[in-house]
């Protein structure tokens, strides 16, 4: 998913919780460092 600024897709990631597509109770946004190894939680949306 590209950033709103039009940045390339690298460095942005989203995932749903509980493993199964379409069944997650929340959305997680993470930011990946330039090295491509480390990531940091940006925000979590939804319910547990």
MDTraj code that builds the backbone (N, CA, C; nanometers):
import mdtraj as md
import numpy as np

residues = "UNK UNK UNK UNK UNK UNK UNK UNK UNK UNK UNK UNK UNK UNK UNK UNK UNK UNK UNK UNK UNK UNK UNK UNK UNK UNK UNK UNK UNK UNK UNK UNK UNK UNK UNK UNK UNK UNK UNK UNK UNK UNK UNK UNK UNK UNK UNK UNK".split()
xyz = np.array([
    [0.0860, -0.1168, 0.0000],
    [0.0000, 0.0000, 0.0000],
    [0.0903, 0.1226, 0.0000],
    [0.0856, 0.2067, -0.1016],
    [0.1712, 0.3247, -0.1056],
    [0.1299, 0.4293, -0.0024],
    [0.2258, 0.5065, 0.0393],
    [0.1978, 0.6145, 0.1341],
    [0.1148, 0.7228, 0.0660],
    [0.0443, 0.8015, 0.1435],
    [-0.0408, 0.9076, 0.0894],
    [0.0413, 1.0114, 0.0137],
    [0.1701, 1.0214, 0.0456],
    [0.2566, 1.1187, -0.0207],
    [0.2968, 1.0742, -0.1603],
    [0.2617, 0.9513, -0.1988],
    [0.3007, 0.9006, -0.3288],
    [0.4341, 0.8282, -0.3254],
    [0.4868, 0.8056, -0.2065],
    [0.6138, 0.7339, -0.1925],
    [0.5978, 0.5909, -0.2420],
    [0.7065, 0.5280, -0.2828],
    [0.6973, 0.3892, -0.3279],
    [0.6482, 0.2974, -0.2171],
    [0.6021, 0.1808, -0.2562],
    [0.5439, 0.0870, -0.1608],
    [0.6437, 0.0384, -0.0570],
    [0.7704, 0.0356, -0.0898],
    [0.8691, -0.0136, 0.0051],
    [0.8667, 0.0716, 0.1312],
    [0.8614, 0.0102, 0.2468],
    [0.8610, 0.0831, 0.3722],
    [0.7245, 0.0933, 0.4369],
    [0.6187, 0.0571, 0.3659],
    [0.4833, 0.0614, 0.4204],
    [0.4268, -0.0797, 0.4238],
    [0.3572, -0.1117, 0.5297],
    [0.2967, -0.2438, 0.5367],
    [0.1712, -0.2389, 0.6217],
    [0.0709, -0.3134, 0.5818],
    [-0.0482, -0.3269, 0.6641],
    [-0.0833, -0.4743, 0.6734],
    [-0.1466, -0.5130, 0.7816],
    [-0.1848, -0.6530, 0.8007],
    [-0.3079, -0.6591, 0.8899],
    [-0.3879, -0.7628, 0.8713],
    [-0.5023, -0.7821, 0.9596],
    [-0.4650, -0.8824, 1.0672],
    [-0.5302, -0.8730, 1.1809],
    [-0.5000, -0.9620, 1.2921],
    [-0.5631, -1.0995, 1.2793],
    [-0.5216, -1.1905, 1.3617],
    [-0.5724, -1.3269, 1.3750],
    [-0.5422, -1.4166, 1.2567],
    [-0.4510, -1.3768, 1.1692],
    [-0.3987, -1.4663, 1.0679],
    [-0.4808, -1.4944, 0.9438],
    [-0.6101, -1.5055, 0.9511],
    [-0.6896, -1.5427, 0.8337],
    [-0.7396, -1.4185, 0.7606],
    [-0.7216, -1.4121, 0.6282],
    [-0.7694, -1.2958, 0.5523],
    [-0.9204, -1.2774, 0.5671],
    [-0.9625, -1.1537, 0.5884],
    [-1.1044, -1.1242, 0.5998],
    [-1.1646, -1.1575, 0.7348],
    [-1.0864, -1.2119, 0.8257],
    [-1.1393, -1.2514, 0.9556],
    [-1.0785, -1.1711, 1.0697],
    [-0.9859, -1.0840, 1.0401],
    [-0.9178, -1.0092, 1.1450],
    [-1.0087, -0.9105, 1.2141],
    [-0.9855, -0.8896, 1.3418],
    [-1.0637, -0.7938, 1.4170],
    [-0.9967, -0.6581, 1.4230],
    [-0.8775, -0.6452, 1.3615],
    [-0.8067, -0.5188, 1.3664],
    [-0.7100, -0.5066, 1.2493],
    [-0.6625, -0.3854, 1.2270],
    [-0.5658, -0.3553, 1.1225],
    [-0.4418, -0.2994, 1.1895],
    [-0.3249, -0.3434, 1.1471],
    [-0.1988, -0.2977, 1.2044],
    [-0.1186, -0.2277, 1.0958],
    [-0.0672, -0.1080, 1.1260],
    [0.0196, -0.0354, 1.0330],
    [0.1598, -0.0331, 1.0918],
    [0.2586, -0.0721, 1.0115],
    [0.3970, -0.0736, 1.0565],
    [0.4830, 0.0055, 0.9594],
    [0.5898, 0.0662, 1.0113],
    [0.6855, 0.1410, 0.9293],
    [0.8168, 0.0643, 0.9302],
    [0.8715, 0.0395, 0.8124],
    [0.9962, -0.0358, 0.8017],
    [1.1122, 0.0612, 0.7827],
    [1.2238, 0.0355, 0.8532],
    [1.3432, 0.1173, 0.8384],
    [1.4023, 0.1005, 0.6988],
    [1.4895, 0.1928, 0.6606],
    [1.5518, 0.1896, 0.5283],
    [1.6335, 0.0626, 0.5056],
    [1.6835, 0.0011, 0.6133],
    [1.7634, -0.1214, 0.5980],
    [1.6773, -0.2410, 0.5585],
    [1.5441, -0.2272, 0.5687],
    [1.4531, -0.3340, 0.5296],
    [1.4425, -0.4470, 0.6294],
    [1.5060, -0.4334, 0.7450],
    [1.5069, -0.5402, 0.8447],
    [1.4157, -0.5065, 0.9618],
    [1.4334, -0.3900, 1.0188],
    [1.3582, -0.3506, 1.1382],
    [1.2281, -0.2808, 1.1014],
    [1.1233, -0.3060, 1.1806],
    [0.9959, -0.2378, 1.1601],
    [0.9436, -0.1885, 1.2941],
    [0.8591, -0.0868, 1.2878],
    [0.8062, -0.0235, 1.4081],
    [0.6553, -0.0083, 1.3943],
    [0.5835, -0.0345, 1.5016],
    [0.4387, -0.0195, 1.5023],
    [0.4026, 0.1276, 1.4860],
    [0.3156, 0.1578, 1.3911],
    [0.2678, 0.2943, 1.3709],
    [0.1367, 0.3124, 1.4454],
    [0.0412, 0.2231, 1.4203],
    [-0.0879, 0.2309, 1.4882],
    [-0.1619, 0.0998, 1.4703],
    [-0.2611, 0.0793, 1.5549],
    [-0.3451, -0.0397, 1.5483],
    [-0.4897, 0.0057, 1.5555],
    [-0.5713, -0.0404, 1.4615],
    [-0.7098, 0.0034, 1.4507],
    [-0.8022, -0.1159, 1.4674],
    [-0.9121, -0.0983, 1.5382],
    [-1.0110, -0.2044, 1.5522],
    [-1.0195, -0.2559, 1.6941],
    [-1.0700, -0.3777, 1.7057],
    [-1.0910, -0.4373, 1.8374],
    [-1.0075, -0.5634, 1.8517],
    [-0.9835, -0.6021, 1.9747],
    [-0.9031, -0.7218, 2.0045],
    [-0.9653, -0.8455, 1.9503],
])
top = md.Topology()
chain = top.add_chain()
for i, resn in enumerate(residues, 1):
    res = top.add_residue(resn, chain, resSeq=i)
    for name in ("N", "CA", "C"):
        top.add_atom(name, md.element.get_by_symbol(name[0]), res)
traj = md.Trajectory(xyz[None], top)
